[in-house]
Amino acid sequence: MGSVTIRYFCYGCLFTSVTWTALLFVYFNFSEVTQPLKNVPIKGSGPHGPFPKKFFPRFTRGPSRVLEPQFKAHKMDNVIDNHIEDPEKGNVKFSPELGMIFNERDQELRDLGYQKHAFNMLISNRLGYRRDVPDTRNAACKEKSYPADLPVASVVICFYNEAFSALLRTVHSVVDRTPAHLLHEIILVDDDSDLGEVLVFLDSHCEVNKMWLQPLLAAVREDTHTVVCPVIDIISADTLVYSSSPVVRGGFNWGLHFKWDLVPLDELGGPEGATAPIKSPTMAGGLFAMNRRYFNELGQYDSGMDIWGGENLEISFRIWMCGGKLFIIPCSRVGHIFRKRRPYGSPEGQDTMTHNSLRLAHVWLDEYKEQYFSLRPDLKTRSYGNISERVELRKRLGCKSFKWYLDNIYPEMQISGPNAKPQQPIFINRGPKRPKVLQRGRLYHLQTNKCLVAQGRPSQKGGLVVLKACDYGDPNQVWVYNEEHELVLNNLLCLDMSETRSSDPPRLMKCHGSGGSQQWTFGKNSRLYQVSVGQCLKVVDPLSQKGYVAMAICDGSSSQQWQLEG
């Protein structure tokens, strides 16, 4: 009886395995959602391509379903002038109106994107899977040459419930801008394959820039105990515009949160100039390259940590304290969507950042963990799991003390208490740069022949704007439109739109210089488009004397037509 039961159990397992294999084959080969991923030809960069093989992506131990079946950019007859093309063909020309909302479906897709992914999925889907990005490297980087025999790389892209258009753009950017002979494979999430010599980790909402990989591989080839990070350029979560980032390095505070620091003056001005590697006390975490054997020798990641938070500081401390080095390579640039929030949490509602930080503090900080607990005394008795394996790893690797790390790697770090050192200045503050003025005049509404002005005083922060009769002698009615796409009334406050409550009317707020809620574009048909909410400014009731304005779906109506008159 027992042998019969075992035999039928084995038959059941075999039948289940065959069924799932067949279903997955059909899904990944014929599903509309994954069709763009099927047999993607890998092209090298410039003269190196094309690849003599195909790229077959592997989804292993990843999400149980593929999200956003509507990721294909739908055709928009009323924005033909934006040159938005099929996302699989690429070559999309970036239009300032790419995020404009024309109907309820657009609104739903945009709102879903911010809710699930914390960036503008409407623009991401319309943008497609390929695009050109500006070459943000220093000019000196373009003159550098790299050895022909660099180690090959396995690019590991970790993702969780990622918007499919952003994930595919990440993959295509790696494929299109990486020489064929250096790219061993692209791994989505994780894989049990035969890895390349160097592991290159990327977030799933990135776009790599020109010649991004060679500088990283050259540094790892020179010293296998060196871990390197690219300069992380900024992709706006609202507009997906790719812009250059200043060269900064990683640090942290005693709350064990990562932060960016300006590079100390004594790190600059060496013989290699702007192309020299920059010693970084910590890494941001999602984007780095590391010798595969060294990654394993150093203990990979702490498997006792959960989901997100603290793992970047943990591996940074481990690299420096256990004999390695961590550098930022200025000639390697990778763009990253800086989301407005982390769009996922722990399935059980656990504070994973706190859990992970406690493990980090107890394993690596030695007596300096009291700096952490002085800020969070409530965590002294909080459980953090079994750390004996990580403590043993530290002993086995012969790692130095955290005091050594502070003295030699991050001497700028401040320590509270009677023995605190005075902080040395690490940069020169030259003050903010004023954006260039593009146009100056009254914001004139064509239908009503009135001008947009402050409802009260133009200096009142949070005040509403309304339509009133134009007074060409009143300086309080004069707007400035600058290169940051800000509308500034009387050189005082910016026209601002709530990013979370698009039903609220626009208000006057202090100019923050970060785009988003204060970024406006004059577009086709005299419409005034607000980039962050994807809607256009309109007059609520053109016949009313109250002159109220609001944001609405861009329909091209006469109530949405504006002109900045000089």
Summary of the structure (lengths in Angstrom):
residues: 566
radius of gyration: 26.9
end to end distance: 93.7
largest distance: 100.7
contacts: 1735
relative contact order: 0.09
helix: 30%
strand: 22%
